[in-house]
Amino acid sequence: PAQVTVVYSGTARALPATGPGGSRFTVMVAGAVQGAARKIKEKMLKIASHKLEIAPEDLEFAEGKIRARGAPEKFLTLQEVATLAYLYKLDLPPDLESGLEADFVFDHPYTTKPSPDRKNLGVFYPFVGHACHIAAVEVDIETGQHKFLKYVAVHDAGTLVNPRSLAGQIIGGVAQGLGTALYEQYVYGPDGQLLTGSYMDYLIPTSMEVPQVEVGHHETPSPFTPHGIKGGGEGGRMMTPAVVAAAIEDALAPLGVRVNEVPITPEKILRWVDEARRRTA
């Protein structure tokens, strides 16, 4: 891996596409990289086979080399094969062009079209990640303020590719979900004027509001994707509003409070508590 350099392109130069979304980017990129790598691997085998005069099926990749099976002293390093591919056209097989580039478009094989009558909507998401979030909260019924005692997020994104990056996705998603659950809302004045049109008025959670998130991973490789990878980009964002609302409702359950709207502001909590007390008075 240390010998591989990834050259990033820009979206301005990319081919037409829908862009990353649906927690599918890692899966689709992995499939594309795998397909392109296989093309390059096949070409490198042809070059090494021609140079070493050994059949491709009798060669193997090992220790940064392409070597003969059963005769490891006969080999070419990957660097030597690359040098041949780019600089020594006359040492290549006659029908092989120079270079070691490959393009590959990965189309997931398990997607299906909807039926004409739309009774079968088809399979547009052949792989999904799973998550379980648990929030423990404490609510002050005199002020409507809440306090997080603990927040745990466990995700199953299949085979982990980059655990640190995935943890960042999860924690960032939790932060966004807290905005939906507790802070963010469009407020309009009597004249229809938006009153929360700037960051001075539109509340978003900062590092002061986001609790310490304990992140866990449960790896269940998908049988339908390269390397068993699943998505993990959106679970944090979608789980958080529901688990926070459920936790606050559970904290207020002895009063008979039902949480049925977001954001759950202190004013709403005080109103719900007052309404619950009136019902039981």
C-alpha positions as CSV (number, residue, x, y, z in Angstrom):
1,P,0.0,0.0,0.0
2,A,2.8,2.4,0.7
3,Q,3.8,2.2,-3.0
4,V,0.4,3.3,-4.2
5,T,-0.4,7.0,-4.7
6,V,-4.0,8.0,-5.1
7,V,-4.5,11.0,-7.4
8,Y,-7.7,12.7,-6.6
9,S,-9.8,14.2,-9.4
10,G,-12.2,17.2,-9.1
11,T,-15.9,17.1,-9.7
12,A,-15.6,19.7,-12.4
13,R,-13.7,17.2,-14.5
14,A,-15.7,14.2,-13.6
15,L,-18.1,12.3,-16.0
16,P,-21.8,12.8,-15.7
17,A,-23.1,11.1,-12.5
18,T,-25.5,11.6,-9.7
19,G,-22.8,12.1,-7.1
20,P,-22.2,10.4,-3.8
21,G,-25.3,9.7,-1.8
22,G,-27.4,7.0,-0.2
23,S,-24.5,5.7,1.9
24,R,-23.2,4.0,-1.2
25,F,-20.0,5.8,-2.1
26,T,-17.5,3.5,-0.4
27,V,-19.2,0.4,-1.9
28,M,-19.3,1.8,-5.4
29,V,-15.7,3.2,-5.3
30,A,-14.5,-0.1,-3.9
31,G,-16.1,-1.9,-6.8
32,A,-14.7,0.5,-9.3
33,V,-11.2,0.3,-7.8
34,Q,-11.3,-3.5,-7.7
35,G,-12.4,-3.7,-11.3
36,A,-9.7,-1.3,-12.6
37,A,-7.1,-3.1,-10.5
38,R,-8.0,-6.4,-12.0
39,K,-7.5,-5.0,-15.5
40,I,-4.1,-3.7,-14.6
41,K,-3.2,-6.9,-12.9
42,E,-4.1,-8.9,-16.1
43,K,-1.9,-6.6,-18.2
44,M,1.0,-6.8,-15.8
45,L,0.8,-10.6,-16.0
46,K,0.9,-10.5,-19.8
47,I,4.0,-8.2,-19.7
48,A,5.8,-10.4,-17.1
49,S,4.8,-13.5,-19.0
50,H,6.3,-12.2,-22.2
51,K,9.5,-11.0,-20.5
52,L,10.1,-14.1,-18.4
53,E,8.8,-16.5,-21.1
54,I,6.5,-18.1,-18.6
55,A,2.8,-18.8,-19.1
56,P,0.6,-16.3,-17.1
57,E,-1.1,-19.1,-15.2
58,D,2.3,-20.2,-13.9
59,L,2.9,-16.7,-12.4
60,E,1.9,-15.3,-9.1
61,F,1.9,-11.9,-7.3
62,A,3.9,-12.0,-4.1
63,E,6.1,-9.6,-2.0
64,G,5.9,-6.8,-4.6
65,K,6.9,-9.1,-7.4
66,I,5.5,-11.2,-10.2
67,R,7.3,-14.5,-9.9
68,A,7.2,-18.1,-11.2
69,R,5.2,-20.6,-9.1
70,G,7.6,-23.0,-7.6
71,A,10.6,-21.1,-8.9
72,P,10.6,-17.8,-6.9
73,E,14.1,-16.9,-8.2
74,K,12.5,-16.1,-11.6
75,F,10.7,-12.8,-11.1
76,L,10.1,-9.2,-12.0
77,T,9.4,-6.5,-9.5
78,L,6.2,-4.5,-9.9
79,Q,8.4,-1.4,-10.6
80,E,10.2,-3.3,-13.3
81,V,6.9,-4.3,-15.0
82,A,5.7,-0.7,-14.8
83,T,9.0,0.6,-16.3
84,L,8.6,-1.9,-19.2
85,A,4.9,-0.8,-19.7
86,Y,5.8,2.9,-20.0
87,L,9.3,3.1,-21.4
88,Y,10.1,-0.1,-23.3
89,K,7.4,-0.6,-25.9
90,L,9.6,-3.0,-27.9
91,D,9.8,-5.3,-24.9
92,L,6.0,-5.7,-24.7
93,P,3.9,-8.3,-26.4
94,P,3.2,-7.1,-29.9
95,D,-0.6,-6.7,-29.4
96,L,-0.2,-4.8,-26.1
97,E,-0.3,-1.0,-25.9
98,S,2.0,0.9,-23.6
99,G,1.0,2.2,-20.2
100,L,-0.7,0.8,-17.1
101,E,-4.0,2.7,-17.0
102,A,-7.5,1.3,-16.7
103,D,-11.0,2.6,-16.5
104,F,-13.8,0.6,-14.9
105,V,-17.4,1.5,-14.3
106,F,-18.9,-0.5,-11.4
107,D,-22.6,-1.3,-11.9
108,H,-24.0,-3.1,-8.9
109,P,-25.2,-6.5,-10.1
110,Y,-28.1,-6.8,-7.7
111,T,-30.2,-3.8,-8.7
112,T,-33.5,-4.4,-10.5
113,K,-36.0,-2.2,-12.3
114,P,-39.5,-1.6,-11.0
115,S,-42.3,-3.6,-12.6
116,P,-44.5,-1.8,-15.2
117,D,-47.5,-1.8,-12.8
118,R,-45.2,-0.4,-10.0
119,K,-46.4,-3.2,-7.6
120,N,-42.7,-4.3,-7.4
121,L,-40.6,-1.2,-6.9
122,G,-37.4,-3.1,-7.7
123,V,-34.1,-3.1,-5.7
124,F,-32.5,0.3,-5.8
125,Y,-30.5,-0.2,-2.5
126,P,-29.1,-3.7,-2.6
127,F,-27.0,-3.1,0.5
128,V,-27.8,-1.2,3.7
129,G,-26.0,-0.5,6.9
130,H,-27.6,-1.0,10.3
131,A,-27.3,0.9,13.5
132,C,-28.4,1.0,17.1
133,H,-28.3,4.2,19.2
134,I,-29.0,4.5,22.9
135,A,-29.3,7.8,24.7
136,A,-29.6,8.3,28.4
137,V,-30.9,11.8,29.4
138,E,-31.9,13.7,32.4
139,V,-34.7,16.3,32.2
140,D,-35.3,19.2,34.6
141,I,-39.1,19.6,34.6
142,E,-38.8,23.1,36.3
143,T,-36.6,24.6,33.5
144,G,-37.2,22.2,30.6
145,Q,-33.5,21.7,30.2
146,H,-32.0,18.3,29.4
147,K,-28.7,16.8,30.1
148,F,-27.1,13.8,28.3
149,L,-25.8,11.2,30.7
150,K,-24.5,8.8,28.0
151,Y,-24.8,8.4,24.2
152,V,-23.8,5.1,22.5
153,A,-23.9,4.4,18.8
154,V,-23.2,1.0,17.4
155,H,-23.1,0.6,13.6
156,D,-22.8,-2.4,11.3
157,A,-21.2,-1.1,8.1
158,G,-20.0,-4.5,7.0
159,T,-16.3,-4.9,6.5
160,L,-14.6,-1.8,7.9
161,V,-12.5,0.1,5.4
162,N,-11.5,3.1,7.5
163,P,-12.7,2.8,11.1
164,R,-11.5,6.3,12.1
165,S,-13.2,7.9,9.1
166,L,-16.4,6.0,9.8
167,A,-16.4,7.1,13.4
168,G,-16.1,10.7,12.2
169,Q,-19.1,10.1,10.0
170,I,-21.1,8.7,12.8
171,I,-20.3,11.4,15.3
172,G,-20.9,14.1,12.7
173,G,-24.2,12.5,11.9
174,V,-25.1,12.5,15.6
175,A,-24.3,16.2,15.7
176,Q,-26.6,16.9,12.8
177,G,-29.3,14.7,14.2
178,L,-29.2,16.7,17.5
179,G,-29.8,19.8,15.5
180,T,-33.0,18.3,14.2
181,A,-34.0,16.9,17.5
182,L,-33.3,19.8,19.8
183,Y,-32.4,23.1,18.1
184,E,-33.0,23.8,14.4
185,Q,-36.3,25.3,13.2
186,Y,-37.6,27.9,10.8
187,V,-39.4,30.7,12.8
188,Y,-41.5,33.3,11.0
189,G,-42.9,36.5,12.2
190,P,-46.5,37.7,11.9
191,D,-45.6,39.3,8.6
192,G,-44.1,36.2,7.1
193,Q,-40.5,37.4,7.7
194,L,-38.0,34.6,8.4
195,L,-36.7,35.3,11.9
196,T,-34.0,32.6,11.9
197,G,-32.2,33.4,8.8
198,S,-28.6,33.7,10.2
199,Y,-26.4,31.8,12.6
200,M,-27.2,34.4,15.2
201,D,-30.8,33.2,15.3
202,Y,-30.8,29.7,13.7
203,L,-29.5,27.4,16.4
204,I,-27.1,24.5,15.5
205,P,-25.3,22.3,18.0
206,T,-21.7,23.1,18.7
207,S,-19.0,21.1,20.5
208,M,-20.6,22.5,23.7
209,E,-23.9,20.8,23.0
210,V,-22.8,17.5,21.4
211,P,-22.2,14.8,24.1
212,Q,-19.3,12.4,24.2
213,V,-20.4,9.7,21.7
214,E,-19.2,6.1,22.4
215,V,-18.9,4.5,19.0
216,G,-18.9,0.8,18.4
217,H,-18.8,-1.4,15.3
218,H,-20.4,-4.7,14.6
219,E,-19.0,-6.2,11.4
220,T,-21.3,-8.4,9.3
221,P,-19.9,-8.5,5.8
222,S,-22.5,-8.2,3.0
223,P,-22.6,-11.1,0.5
224,F,-23.6,-8.7,-2.2
225,T,-20.7,-6.1,-2.3
226,P,-17.0,-6.0,-2.9
227,H,-15.2,-7.1,0.3
228,G,-18.5,-7.2,2.2
229,I,-18.7,-3.4,2.6
230,K,-21.9,-1.6,3.6
231,G,-22.8,2.0,3.9
232,G,-22.3,4.0,7.0
233,G,-22.6,7.7,6.1
234,E,-26.2,8.4,7.1
235,G,-27.0,6.2,10.0
236,G,-25.9,8.7,12.6
237,R,-28.1,11.5,11.1
238,M,-31.2,9.4,10.8
239,M,-31.1,7.6,14.2
240,T,-30.4,10.5,16.5
241,P,-33.7,12.5,16.4
242,A,-35.7,9.3,17.1
243,V,-33.5,8.1,20.0
244,V,-33.3,11.5,21.6
245,A,-37.1,12.0,21.4
246,A,-37.6,8.5,22.8
247,A,-35.2,9.2,25.7
248,I,-36.8,12.5,26.7
249,E,-40.2,10.9,26.5
250,D,-39.0,8.0,28.7
251,A,-37.6,10.5,31.2
252,L,-41.0,12.2,31.4
253,A,-43.0,9.0,31.2
254,P,-44.0,9.2,35.0
255,L,-45.9,12.4,34.1
256,G,-47.6,10.9,31.1
257,V,-45.8,13.2,28.6
258,R,-45.8,12.3,24.9
259,V,-43.1,13.7,22.7
260,N,-44.5,14.1,19.2
261,E,-42.7,16.9,17.5
262,V,-39.2,18.3,17.0
263,P,-37.2,20.4,17.9
264,I,-37.7,19.5,21.5
265,T,-37.1,22.9,23.0
266,P,-37.2,23.7,26.8
267,E,-40.4,25.7,26.1
268,K,-42.1,22.7,24.6
269,I,-41.0,20.5,27.4
270,L,-42.5,22.9,30.0
271,R,-45.7,23.1,27.9
272,W,-46.0,19.3,27.7
273,V,-45.4,18.9,31.5
274,D,-48.0,21.6,32.2
275,E,-50.5,19.9,29.9
276,A,-49.8,16.5,31.5
277,R,-50.3,17.9,35.0
278,R,-53.6,19.5,34.0
279,R,-54.8,16.2,32.6
280,T,-54.2,14.4,35.9
281,A,-55.3,17.2,38.1
